[in-house]
Amino acid sequence: MRKRLFALAGVAVAAALPLTAQPASASSVCASGAVCTWPKAHFGGTKLTHHNPDPGCYAWGGRTISNQRSVRITVYSGGSCTGSHFDIKPKHYSDNVPFKVMGIGVWGR
């Protein structure tokens, strides 16, 4: 009887624990007005924060990109903002870019 109680208690504790850890939302880990990059997918590796960058093309890279600015950014596979690309809307992020980002175009203010 005592073994059953301990077994049931163990099941109850295990059921209360989350099965997987979820990454924090990009807005909670990247400051407002910034563009943040991580070298690995799903917020992996050391974050780099680029505070309020001026419009232009930057040789920033990564696999997770967070755009916490009020304007869109474009991520590129080439370092001079060339090659495959797609936009990341304001206050959005991509946590698994399908290519290694080598350049980021920042638009507007």
N, C-alpha and C positions, 0 to 999 in steps of 0.2 A: 504494500500500500504506500509506504513512504517513497519507494522508487518511482511509483507512478506519479506522485505529487511533484517530485523533482523533475521528472520527464515532462510533465505538463507545464510546469513553470518555465522550463527551458524553451519549449515550443512557443509559449506566449511571449517571452523576451525576444526570441529570434523573429517572430512575426512583427514585432514593433519596430525593428531596425529596417532602414531602407536597404533595398537590394543593391542599388548602385548609387554612387555619388554623382550628382549632377553639377556641371560647372555653373558658377555664378553668372548671372546675366551680364552681358557686356557693359551695360550702363552702370553696373555697380562696381566694375573693376577698371573702368576707363573714365577719366574725368570729363565732365561736360566741356565741349569745345575742343577736345583732343582727338587725335587719331592714334590708336594703339595697335601695336603689332606683336605677335608671338611667333616664334620660329616653327612651332609644331601645331598640328590640328588640335581642335578642342581646348584652346587656351594653354597648350603645353609649352614648357620652356620659360625663359625669362622675358617678361613683358618690357617693351620699349614704348615710352609715351612721348608723343610729339605734340606739345601744347600749342594750340592756336596757330597752326602753320599758315603762312601766306600762300596765296594761290601760286601754283607752279607744279613742276614735275620733280619728284624726289626719288632717289635710289634707296628706298626703304623696302624691306622684304619681309616675308613670313608666310605662314599657312593659315593663321587666324588674324583677321583684320577687323577692328571695331572703329566705326565712324560716329563719333559723338559730337560732330559739328552740326551746324544748321544748314549746310549745303552738301551736295553729293560729292563723292570721290570716285575715281576710277582706278582699279588695280590692273596692272599689266604684267605680262610674262617677261617683258624686256626692260632692262634698267633705264632706258631713255624714253620710257612711256611708249613702247612699241610692242607689237605682237598681240597675242590673245589678251582680251580684256573684258571686264564687265564693271558696271556701276554698283556702288553700295550707297543706298539712300541715307539721308540724315537720320541719326539716332538708330542705325541698324548695324549689323555685323555679319560676317561670314566666318564660321568656325572650322571650315574645311574647304578652303579654296582649291579648286580642281587642278591648279598648277602652282608652281613655286612663284610667288609674287616677287618681282625684281624692281618694280617701279610703281609709284602711286601718284596720280594726278589729283591735285586739290583744286577745286573750282570755287570761285567767288569768295565772299567774306561772310 
